[in-house]
Amino acid sequence: MGRAIASLCAQDIDEAGRPRWNVLGFIDEDTALHGSFFEGLPVLGGLRTVARYPTAQLVVSICHVDHHGARRRIVEALGLPAHRYATVVHRSAVIDPSCRIGHGVVVMPMVCALPGGTIGNHVIVRPQTMMSADVSLRDYATVAAQVFLGRGVVVEENAYVGAGAKVRERARVAMGRRRHGIPRPRRRSRTSDVGRQSAEVPGAGTRGAPARVFRGARGGGHPRVGGTCPSWIWQRRQRRDGRPQQGRADQVRDPLTGSWPR
């Protein structure tokens, strides 16, 4: 992500065609990388190296889901004032003038933010994200590429919204929990969910984001398909359990083998 932001800054020009930024290089705690070059820019050193550049502005670019929370830890370790962090907004992004943007923010290409939005400190919004009116991104939040945030959505502090998610109006996205190194979402509810069903059709099940509609649903309460069970899932479940396709009231399981009669 650091290379992408460095490239974004290098291409950023003002109205007169002059570059807005002079990118000095990267900061990385991996000592094996010190002195090496990426995309023509040097790795200057670790966090202690920042003290050698008292007038330079920084962007904390770590946003991978496997290292989520690292941005906050780095900012707290540096202890720098707010003016030392640059806010980078790509020229192709469309941000309404009424939106409030904090420090250390990165808004990547083709992002659209409608009126009343708030982007907190050290937030990263990746390409082609659509933010409806009155969306609030709290500090250290990360929004991946091609995300749709409905009106009034709140992305809580440190929360991560994955690529391609569709978040419905007035939903609240909280920070997930981890178990054995694998990100796990919190308990789902109708008001706090990411990328859940985005359409409602009476008498039909919906699944996915964007939602796909399954008609001709039968009972069964399939937990992943809008509370209904499409007939093809019902039939597949019957075959898996060894049940007959057309069950009769007089058919019962064999008490010894537990199987259904053929």
N, C-alpha and C positions, 0 to 999 in steps of 0.2 A: 504493500500500500504506500510505503514511503516513496518508492520510485514513481508511482502514479501521481502522487501529489507534487513531487519535484517537477515532473513533466508538465503538469497543469500550471504550476507557477512560472516555468520557463516560457510557456506559450501565452501567458497573460500580458496583454498590452493595454495601454491607455488610449484615449481618443486621438492622441498625436502619433500613435504607432510605436511608442517607446515601451520597453519592458517595465512592468511594475515591480518585479522582484529580481534580486540578485541572489541566486541559490548558492550557498557556500558549501554544503555537503550534508552528510548524514551523521547522526549520533547513534551508536549501538554499543551495548554493554558486552558484546562478544569480542573478546580481545583478539581472536583469530582474524577478525575482519578489519581491525584497525590498520590504516594505511592502504587498504585496497580501494578499488574504484567500482562504482556501479553507475551505468548510464553516463559515464564521463565525469562523475562527481565523487569526491573522496569520502571515505569514512573517517571522520575527524577524531573519534575517540568515544569514550563513555560519557556518562552524565557529568562527571567532574570537568569535562572539556568545555561545558557551556560557560563556565566562569571566564574563559579566555575571550569570549565574544560578548562583552557587556551591552553592546548596542544592537545585537542581532535579535530578531524575532524567531520564535519557534512554532512548529506545528507538531503535536504528538499524534502520530499517524497510525498507531497500532489499533486495528479494528477487527481482527479475525476472531471468530466465535470461540476458538480454542484458547485465546488469550484475552478473553473479555474481562474487563476490570483493570487491565494493565495501564490504561490511560490515566485513570484516577491515581493509581499508585505512583506513576512517574511524575505527575503534576505535584502531588503531595511531597515527593522526595526532592523535587527541584525547589519548591517554595518560592517561586518567582512571582512578581506582581502581575496583574492582569494585562498591562500594556506590553509585556514581553511576549505575548502570544499573538500570532498573526491570524486573521480571519480571511480565508481564501474562498471566493465565490466565482465560479467559472462564468465567463461572459455570456454563455448560452443559457444559463439558468435564468428563469423568470420568477423574481421574488417581488411580491407586492410591497410598495413602500411602507404600508402599515405594519409589516412583520417586524418583530424584534429579534435581533441576532446577537448572540453573546460573543465572547472572545475565544480564540482557538478553534473556531468552527471551520469545517471544510464542506462546501456545497459543490458537488461535482456536476458535469455537463447535463443539460436538458432536464434539470429539476424544476418543478413548478410548485410555487407556494401561493395560495390564495389569501385574501385579506384576513387579518386578525391572528395570524400564526405567530408562534414563539419558538425560537430555536435557541436552546440554552448553551452554556459554555462547554467547549470541547466536544461538540456533537459532530458526527460525520454522517452526511447524507450522500449516498452513492447515486450513480447516474439513473436518469429516467424515472425518478420517483415523483409521484403526484401527491401533494398535500392539499386537502380541501380546506375550507375556511375554518378558522379557530382551532387549528391543530396545535398541540403543545408538545414539543420534544424537550424533555428535561435534561439536565446536565449529564454529560458522558453517554448519552444514548447513541445508538448506531442503527441506521436505517440502510439496509442493503439495496441492491439495484432493482428497479422495476417494481417498486412497492406502491400500492394505493392506500392512502390513509383517509378515511371518510371524515365528514365534518365533526369537529369536536373531539377527535381522538386524542388521548393523552398517552404518550410513551414515557414511562417512568424513568427515573434516574438509573443509569447503568443498563437499561433494557436493550435488547437486541431484536430487531425485526428482520427476519430472513428474506432472501431474495424472492421476488414474485408474490409476496403475501398481499392479501386484500383484507384490510381491517375495516370493519363496519363502523357506522356512525356512532359516536359517543362511547366507543369502547375504550378500555384502559389496558395497556400492555405493561405488565410488570416484569421485573428481572427474573429470569429462570433460575432453577436450581440444577446442580450437577451431581452426578453419581457415577463413580468409577471412571471419571474423566469424560463422561458423555453428557452433553447438555440435556437437561430434562425440563420441560415446561411445568409451570405450576398447575394445580388442579384447574381444569377448564370449567368455564361457566359461560352463560349466554352473553355476558357483558365484558368478559376479559378473555379474548381468544384471538389468535392470529391466523389468518388464512382459512377460517372456517367457512360454512356455507354462505354464499353471497346472493342467494335467491330463495324465495319461498313460493311454492306452488301448491295449492290445496290438493290433497289426495295423492301426492307424489313425493318420493324421497329425493333429497338433494345431497350432493357430495362434491367436494373439491372446491378449489378457488382458481378461476371462476367456477361457479357451481354447475354441475351436470344434473339434469333432471331424469329420474327413472320413474316411468309411469307403470301402471298395472301392478302396484306394490301389494304384497300380501302381509299379513300380520307377522310378528316375530320380534319386533323391537331391535333391529340390528343397530348396535351402538354407534357405528361409524357412518350411518346413512340416514341422518335426519330423523331417527326414531322409527323408521319403517324398514321393511325388508323386501327388496325387489324379488320377483319370482325366480329369476335365474340364480340368485344367492340362496334362496330357499331350496331349490332343487339340488344345487351343488352340496348344500349342507346335508340333505337327505342322503345323497349318494355317499358322502363321506362317512356318515354314521351307519350305513348299511340299511337304512330304512327303505320301505317300498315307496315308489313314486306316488301311488294312490293308496293312502292308508285307509284301513277299515276299522270300525270299532271293535271287531272281534279279533283283531291281530294284536298280540302281545309279545313281549320279549321272551325268549327261551330262558327259563330260570337257571339252567346249568351253564349255558354258553353266553347268555346275555345278548344274543343276536336276534335280529328280526326275521320272521319267516319270509322266504322268497316267493 
